[in-house]
């Protein structure tokens, strides 16, 4: 026969696990300040550690005066964990305000419940709050975990969903016994034992999420130009291969438009490289606003850029390039010497007519670009 579970030992173990997790997350937060949410997770784990410690201390107190405060810190840990998920996943700020409002409501609710001296009702209320928070976390992770984050997000969603179901089972059991103290206390040992497993798995899941975000950042860094955020040449070639495969499979062509900022060297010499860099960034942002979701803009080098336009060829591609030219020409960059404007010359080539690989398409588009410059700049020319 198995010996009875020692609640004091479980409380102490859970407090230690949460404290170690808070320390690890604090170190991660210090080393990765750009990743939102880690600080909230660290605070949540620290709150869990304090809460379990208070519950441990209450075992030696005949009046268990620290138990209510321990439940409160446990709820605070769940709240900060949830806020961490909101921040990490980049969700709307209104959700944070709602969670903070719930926190304040419970801040008032738990002391009021303590006046009833109904321990069963206090424990049941805490279980309901923690279970609801876990269910919300599971839903957030399931809905918003994408890309490299998905494996870790789905694992954590399953953990939070399991904890919510377990909380529901505890509530049903306590309610069936009239919210009496003995029934509520009877659910504590298995709940705390499960909490030990959940805290350990949850800590690993949070670190897994951070690793997934770092992996995403590395992929972005490897595929984009560090100044403008446009794709680099390698990423553009990968997109071009995808479009070539789609054209061969579905017969849907695509266009390649290269453009070069007119008199950019003169702009740099006159206003300095800071204004020149701001101009490059502004041009890419302007172009990106006009592009469709499946289009792509890449920086080939210096002030030369390339736009990949899937699904358009001929006059449609020329019309889209003309709209891009007009918007670039209307761009105004502020400088110490006053507003600065730029213009761009465009050359457009499309798959099939002007080439079927990167080198032939780029050669054709560049030839049209140089023709646009010879004809007076700030215009769009199709490849011959």
C-alpha positions as a Python dict, from the first residue, in 0.01 Angstrom:
ca = {
    (1, 'X'): (0, 0, 0),
    (2, 'X'): (133, 344, -98),
    (3, 'X'): (209, 585, 188),
    (4, 'X'): (-13, 896, 213),
    (5, 'X'): (109, 1201, 25),
    (6, 'X'): (298, 1450, 240),
    (7, 'X'): (148, 1789, 150),
    (8, 'X'): (426, 1987, 318),
    (9, 'X'): (690, 1812, 108),
    (10, 'X'): (492, 1869, -211),
    (11, 'X'): (443, 2239, -130),
    (12, 'X'): (816, 2278, -67),
    (13, 'X'): (903, 2091, -388),
    (14, 'X'): (668, 2302, -598),
    (15, 'X'): (807, 2620, -443),
    (16, 'X'): (1161, 2511, -531),
    (17, 'X'): (1068, 2422, -891),
    (18, 'X'): (892, 2755, -942),
    (19, 'X'): (1184, 2948, -788),
    (20, 'X'): (1440, 2778, -1014),
    (21, 'X'): (1218, 2843, -1318),
    (22, 'X'): (1183, 3210, -1220),
    (23, 'X'): (1562, 3237, -1196),
    (24, 'X'): (1616, 3075, -1537),
    (25, 'X'): (1354, 3298, -1699),
    (26, 'X'): (1507, 3607, -1536),
    (27, 'X'): (1843, 3520, -1693),
    (28, 'X'): (1672, 3467, -2030),
    (29, 'X'): (1496, 3801, -1993),
    (30, 'X'): (1826, 3974, -1927),
    (31, 'X'): (1995, 3810, -2227),
    (32, 'X'): (1697, 3849, -2465),
    (33, 'X'): (1535, 4185, -2376),
    (34, 'X'): (1375, 4213, -2721),
    (35, 'X'): (1149, 3911, -2658),
    (36, 'X'): (830, 4025, -2484),
    (37, 'X'): (664, 3819, -2215),
    (38, 'X'): (964, 3652, -2051),
    (39, 'X'): (965, 3903, -1766),
    (40, 'X'): (596, 3836, -1696),
    (41, 'X'): (663, 3461, -1690),
    (42, 'X'): (952, 3510, -1447),
    (43, 'X'): (727, 3720, -1221),
    (44, 'X'): (455, 3457, -1242),
    (45, 'X'): (692, 3176, -1146),
    (46, 'X'): (824, 3386, -855),
    (47, 'X'): (464, 3437, -740),
    (48, 'X'): (405, 3062, -760),
    (49, 'X'): (719, 3006, -551),
    (50, 'X'): (598, 3248, -283),
    (51, 'X'): (248, 3101, -290),
    (52, 'X'): (364, 2743, -240),
    (53, 'X'): (604, 2858, 30),
    (54, 'X'): (317, 3026, 217),
    (55, 'X'): (107, 2710, 182),
    (56, 'X'): (404, 2513, 319),
    (57, 'X'): (427, 2747, 617),
    (58, 'X'): (54, 2719, 678),
    (59, 'X'): (96, 2347, 746),
    (60, 'X'): (277, 2432, 1070),
    (61, 'X'): (15, 2689, 1173),
    (62, 'X'): (-293, 2559, 1350),
    (63, 'X'): (-491, 2858, 1221),
    (64, 'X'): (-342, 2834, 869),
    (65, 'X'): (-334, 3212, 848),
    (66, 'X'): (-94, 3214, 552),
    (67, 'X'): (-304, 2974, 342),
    (68, 'X'): (-531, 3244, 198),
    (69, 'X'): (-232, 3456, 104),
    (70, 'X'): (-74, 3150, -54),
    (71, 'X'): (-382, 3097, -271),
    (72, 'X'): (-369, 3464, -368),
    (73, 'X'): (-5, 3439, -481),
    (74, 'X'): (-91, 3124, -678),
    (75, 'X'): (-357, 3319, -862),
    (76, 'X'): (-111, 3604, -920),
    (77, 'X'): (129, 3350, -1071),
    (78, 'X'): (-141, 3229, -1309),
    (79, 'X'): (-228, 3587, -1402),
    (80, 'X'): (130, 3691, -1480),
    (81, 'X'): (180, 3372, -1680),
    (82, 'X'): (-126, 3457, -1885),
    (83, 'X'): (-6, 3815, -1935),
    (84, 'X'): (326, 3672, -2051),
    (85, 'X'): (148, 3471, -2319),
    (86, 'X'): (-40, 3783, -2432),
    (87, 'X'): (283, 3981, -2464),
    (88, 'X'): (486, 3699, -2617),
    (89, 'X'): (223, 3629, -2884),
    (90, 'X'): (174, 4002, -2955),
    (91, 'X'): (-198, 4004, -2874),
    (92, 'X'): (-417, 4312, -2835),
    (93, 'X'): (-363, 4531, -2526),
    (94, 'X'): (-730, 4514, -2432),
    (95, 'X'): (-678, 4154, -2318),
    (96, 'X'): (-413, 4273, -2075),
    (97, 'X'): (-651, 4531, -1933),
    (98, 'X'): (-923, 4267, -1888),
    (99, 'X'): (-681, 4036, -1708),
    (100, 'X'): (-569, 4320, -1480),
    (101, 'X'): (-933, 4398, -1399),
    (102, 'X'): (-995, 4036, -1304),
    (103, 'X'): (-687, 4048, -1082),
    (104, 'X'): (-824, 4352, -895),
    (105, 'X'): (-1164, 4184, -859),
    (106, 'X'): (-1007, 3878, -699),
    (107, 'X'): (-796, 4102, -477),
    (108, 'X'): (-1127, 4212, -323),
    (109, 'X'): (-1304, 3876, -353),
    (110, 'X'): (-1065, 3654, -160),
    (111, 'X'): (-1057, 3865, 161),
    (112, 'X'): (-1438, 3884, 151),
    (113, 'X'): (-1457, 3507, 120),
    (114, 'X'): (-1224, 3472, 416),
    (115, 'X'): (-1488, 3647, 631),
    (116, 'X'): (-1725, 3357, 568),
    (117, 'X'): (-1473, 3117, 726),
    (118, 'X'): (-1580, 2861, 465),
    (119, 'X'): (-1251, 2708, 360),
    (120, 'X'): (-1425, 2486, 106),
    (121, 'X'): (-1576, 2784, -73),
    (122, 'X'): (-1244, 2972, -71),
    (123, 'X'): (-1058, 2674, -221),
    (124, 'X'): (-1333, 2615, -478),
    (125, 'X'): (-1322, 2981, -586),
    (126, 'X'): (-944, 2966, -626),
    (127, 'X'): (-973, 2644, -827),
    (128, 'X'): (-1234, 2805, -1054),
    (129, 'X'): (-1010, 3109, -1115),
    (130, 'X'): (-700, 2900, -1186),
    (131, 'X'): (-896, 2660, -1408),
    (132, 'X'): (-1051, 2944, -1608),
    (133, 'X'): (-712, 3107, -1654),
    (134, 'X'): (-564, 2776, -1770),
    (135, 'X'): (-848, 2729, -2020),
    (136, 'X'): (-792, 3079, -2157),
    (137, 'X'): (-418, 3014, -2191),
    (138, 'X'): (-484, 2690, -2375),
    (139, 'X'): (-712, 2869, -2621),
    (140, 'X'): (-462, 3155, -2676),
    (141, 'X'): (-175, 2915, -2743),
    (142, 'X'): (-384, 2694, -2973),
    (143, 'X'): (-510, 2989, -3178),
    (144, 'X'): (-189, 3193, -3200),
    (145, 'X'): (98, 2946, -3195),
    (146, 'X'): (231, 2945, -3553),
    (147, 'X'): (548, 2870, -3742),
    (148, 'X'): (846, 2768, -3533),
    (149, 'X'): (639, 2837, -3218),
    (150, 'X'): (369, 2583, -3299),
    (151, 'X'): (519, 2263, -3145),
    (152, 'X'): (590, 2434, -2812),
    (153, 'X'): (259, 2625, -2822),
    (154, 'X'): (57, 2309, -2884),
    (155, 'X'): (236, 2126, -2604),
    (156, 'X'): (169, 2409, -2359),
    (157, 'X'): (-191, 2436, -2481),
    (158, 'X'): (-238, 2066, -2402),
    (159, 'X'): (-86, 2113, -2054),
    (160, 'X'): (-310, 2410, -1974),
    (161, 'X'): (-612, 2228, -2115),
    (162, 'X'): (-535, 1925, -1897),
    (163, 'X'): (-503, 2147, -1591),
    (164, 'X'): (-837, 2316, -1670),
    (165, 'X'): (-1010, 1976, -1698),
    (166, 'X'): (-854, 1865, -1371),
    (167, 'X'): (-978, 2185, -1206),
    (168, 'X'): (-1326, 2117, -1339),
    (169, 'X'): (-1317, 1766, -1188),
    (170, 'X'): (-1212, 1908, -851),
    (171, 'X'): (-1493, 2164, -860),
    (172, 'X'): (-1752, 1898, -937),
    (173, 'X'): (-1624, 1685, -649),
    (174, 'X'): (-1628, 1975, -400),
    (175, 'X'): (-1971, 2097, -517),
    (176, 'X'): (-2113, 1744, -479),
    (177, 'X'): (-2010, 1758, -111),
    (178, 'X'): (-2165, 2098, -46),
    (179, 'X'): (-1840, 2296, -61),
    (180, 'X'): (-1741, 2154, 275),
    (181, 'X'): (-1386, 2185, 406),
    (182, 'X'): (-1306, 1809, 421),
    (183, 'X'): (-1401, 1759, 54),
    (184, 'X'): (-1193, 2059, -55),
    (185, 'X'): (-893, 1950, 152),
    (186, 'X'): (-921, 1595, 13),
    (187, 'X'): (-852, 1726, -341),
    (188, 'X'): (-532, 1907, -239),
    (189, 'X'): (-280, 1617, -231),
    (190, 'X'): (-348, 1486, -584),
    (191, 'X'): (-379, 1844, -713),
    (192, 'X'): (-42, 1946, -566),
    (193, 'X'): (122, 1628, -695),
    (194, 'X'): (-10, 1701, -1041),
    (195, 'X'): (105, 2062, -1000),
    (196, 'X'): (460, 1931, -950),
    (197, 'X'): (448, 1757, -1288),
    (198, 'X'): (277, 2053, -1453),
    (199, 'X'): (527, 2307, -1319),
    (200, 'X'): (819, 2102, -1446),
    (201, 'X'): (667, 2048, -1793),
    (202, 'X'): (550, 2408, -1806),
    (203, 'X'): (899, 2540, -1737),
    (204, 'X'): (1039, 2332, -2021),
    (205, 'X'): (756, 2449, -2247),
    (206, 'X'): (825, 2817, -2177),
    (207, 'X'): (1194, 2771, -2258),
    (208, 'X'): (1091, 2584, -2573),
    (209, 'X'): (878, 2882, -2676),
    (210, 'X'): (1174, 3117, -2631),
    (211, 'X'): (1394, 2886, -2841),
    (212, 'X'): (1125, 2887, -3112),
    (213, 'X'): (1119, 3267, -3115),
    (214, 'X'): (1500, 3278, -3139),
    (215, 'X'): (1479, 3034, -3430),
    (216, 'X'): (1227, 3261, -3603),
    (217, 'X'): (1454, 3560, -3548),
    (218, 'X'): (1751, 3374, -3696),
    (219, 'X'): (1549, 3281, -4004),
    (220, 'X'): (1442, 3645, -4047),
    (221, 'X'): (1798, 3769, -4004),
    (222, 'X'): (1925, 3518, -4261),
    (223, 'X'): (1661, 3624, -4515),
    (224, 'X'): (1644, 4003, -4481),
    (225, 'X'): (1856, 4310, -4535),
    (226, 'X'): (1950, 4447, -4190),
    (227, 'X'): (1895, 4813, -4284),
    (228, 'X'): (1566, 4813, -4475),
    (229, 'X'): (1406, 4483, -4374),
    (230, 'X'): (1365, 4389, -4741),
    (231, 'X'): (1452, 4038, -4852),
    (232, 'X'): (1814, 3973, -4939),
    (233, 'X'): (1927, 3813, -5264),
    (234, 'X'): (1929, 3459, -5125),
    (235, 'X'): (1570, 3484, -4998),
    (236, 'X'): (1457, 3639, -5327),
    (237, 'X'): (1611, 3351, -5522),
    (238, 'X'): (1422, 3104, -5303),
    (239, 'X'): (1094, 3290, -5371),
    (240, 'X'): (1175, 3297, -5742),
    (241, 'X'): (1224, 2919, -5745),
    (242, 'X'): (882, 2879, -5581),
    (243, 'X'): (718, 3097, -5844),
    (244, 'X'): (893, 2911, -6126),
    (245, 'X'): (762, 2582, -5987),
    (246, 'X'): (411, 2728, -5960),
    (247, 'X'): (432, 2862, -6316),
    (248, 'X'): (536, 2519, -6443),
    (249, 'X'): (257, 2350, -6246),
    (250, 'X'): (-34, 2594, -6285),
    (251, 'X'): (70, 2805, -6582),
    (252, 'X'): (59, 3126, -6374),
    (253, 'X'): (337, 3366, -6473),
    (254, 'X'): (511, 3634, -6273),
    (255, 'X'): (704, 3954, -6328),
    (256, 'X'): (1033, 4088, -6200),
    (257, 'X'): (1075, 4464, -6161),
    (258, 'X'): (1412, 4612, -6075),
    (259, 'X'): (1443, 4975, -5974),
    (260, 'X'): (1725, 5209, -5889),
    (261, 'X'): (1705, 5540, -5701),
    (262, 'X'): (1800, 5827, -5931),
    (263, 'X'): (2098, 6043, -5829),
    (264, 'X'): (2127, 5863, -5497),
    (265, 'X'): (2504, 5920, -5474),
    (266, 'X'): (2444, 6293, -5502),
    (267, 'X'): (2184, 6271, -5223),
    (268, 'X'): (2435, 6090, -5001),
    (269, 'X'): (2711, 6339, -5073),
    (270, 'X'): (2484, 6638, -5009),
    (271, 'X'): (2287, 6526, -4703),
    (272, 'X'): (2503, 6250, -4554),
    (273, 'X'): (2464, 5878, -4509),
    (274, 'X'): (2213, 5910, -4224),
    (275, 'X'): (1964, 6074, -4460),
    (276, 'X'): (2063, 5827, -4732),
    (277, 'X'): (1986, 5532, -4503),
    (278, 'X'): (1655, 5690, -4398),
    (279, 'X'): (1570, 5729, -4766),
    (280, 'X'): (1637, 5361, -4837),
    (281, 'X'): (1422, 5258, -4541),
    (282, 'X'): (1143, 5495, -4645),
    (283, 'X'): (1146, 5369, -5003),
    (284, 'X'): (1112, 5006, -4892),
    (285, 'X'): (828, 5093, -4652),
    (286, 'X'): (651, 5287, -4928),
    (287, 'X'): (684, 5003, -5177),
    (288, 'X'): (576, 4743, -4922),
    (289, 'X'): (254, 4933, -4847),
    (290, 'X'): (149, 4903, -5212),
    (291, 'X'): (241, 4539, -5258),
    (292, 'X'): (0, 4249, -5222),
    (293, 'X'): (57, 3987, -4949),
    (294, 'X'): (228, 3743, -5188),
    (295, 'X'): (452, 4006, -5353),
    (296, 'X'): (808, 4059, -5231),
    (297, 'X'): (1062, 4341, -5233),
    (298, 'X'): (1435, 4268, -5206),
    (299, 'X'): (1748, 4479, -5185),
    (300, 'X'): (2006, 4370, -5442),
    (301, 'X'): (2273, 4609, -5318),
    (302, 'X'): (2331, 4980, -5264),
    (303, 'X'): (2027, 5167, -5392),
    (304, 'X'): (1912, 4891, -5628),
    (305, 'X'): (1600, 4690, -5545),
    (306, 'X'): (1391, 4417, -5701),
    (307, 'X'): (1018, 4345, -5672),
    (308, 'X'): (873, 4001, -5740),
    (309, 'X'): (515, 4017, -5867),
    (310, 'X'): (348, 3674, -5878),
    (311, 'X'): (49, 3627, -6106),
    (312, 'X'): (97, 3942, -6316),
    (313, 'X'): (268, 3989, -6652),
    (314, 'X'): (254, 4237, -6941),
    (315, 'X'): (51, 4554, -6898),
    (316, 'X'): (-62, 4457, -6547),
    (317, 'X'): (299, 4433, -6431),
    (318, 'X'): (382, 4765, -6595),
    (319, 'X'): (81, 4932, -6433),
    (320, 'X'): (181, 4806, -6088),
    (321, 'X'): (539, 4924, -6141),
    (322, 'X'): (406, 5265, -6244),
    (323, 'X'): (208, 5295, -5921),
    (324, 'X'): (522, 5207, -5726),
    (325, 'X'): (719, 5473, -5916),
    (326, 'X'): (458, 5738, -5842),
    (327, 'X'): (458, 5661, -5471),
    (328, 'X'): (837, 5664, -5448),
    (329, 'X'): (844, 6000, -5627),
    (330, 'X'): (600, 6143, -5371),
    (331, 'X'): (806, 6023, -5074),
    (332, 'X'): (951, 6306, -4862),
    (333, 'X'): (1242, 6250, -4620),
    (334, 'X'): (1317, 6509, -4353),
    (335, 'X'): (1675, 6630, -4315),
    (336, 'X'): (1862, 6910, -4142),
    (337, 'X'): (1872, 7101, -4472),
    (338, 'X'): (1499, 7055, -4533),
    (339, 'X'): (1276, 6797, -4702),
    (340, 'X'): (1439, 6559, -4949),
    (341, 'X'): (1263, 6385, -5237),
    (342, 'X'): (1381, 6097, -5451),
    (343, 'X'): (1278, 5933, -5775),
    (344, 'X'): (1333, 5587, -5918),
    (345, 'X'): (1374, 5426, -6259),
    (346, 'X'): (1207, 5089, -6318),
    (347, 'X'): (1274, 4803, -6555),
    (348, 'X'): (1017, 4522, -6583),
    (349, 'X'): (1053, 4170, -6726),
    (350, 'X'): (824, 3870, -6695),
    (351, 'X'): (861, 3496, -6691),
    (352, 'X'): (850, 3320, -7023),
    (353, 'X'): (869, 3623, -7250),
    (354, 'X'): (1198, 3759, -7121),
    (355, 'X'): (1354, 3456, -6955),
    (356, 'X'): (1291, 3146, -6749),
    (357, 'X'): (1556, 3172, -6479),
    (358, 'X'): (1703, 3430, -6243),
    (359, 'X'): (1997, 3536, -6457),
    (360, 'X'): (1798, 3586, -6779),
    (361, 'X'): (1509, 3766, -6606),
    (362, 'X'): (1743, 3991, -6408),
    (363, 'X'): (1944, 4071, -6721),
    (364, 'X'): (1628, 4162, -6908),
    (365, 'X'): (1491, 4377, -6622),
    (366, 'X'): (1826, 4549, -6572),
    (367, 'X'): (1847, 4623, -6944),
    (368, 'X'): (1506, 4791, -6925),
    (369, 'X'): (1616, 4980, -6612),
    (370, 'X'): (1924, 5121, -6786),
    (371, 'X'): (1706, 5216, -7081),
    (372, 'X'): (1477, 5409, -6841),
    (373, 'X'): (1780, 5599, -6710),
    (374, 'X'): (1897, 5683, -7064),
    (375, 'X'): (1550, 5811, -7150),
    (376, 'X'): (1554, 6062, -6866),
    (377, 'X'): (1504, 5859, -6543),
    (378, 'X'): (1198, 5843, -6318),
    (379, 'X'): (998, 5618, -6551),
    (380, 'X'): (901, 5256, -6615),
    (381, 'X'): (1032, 5063, -6916),
    (382, 'X'): (948, 4707, -7020),
    (383, 'X'): (1221, 4468, -7130),
    (384, 'X'): (1268, 4438, -7504),
}
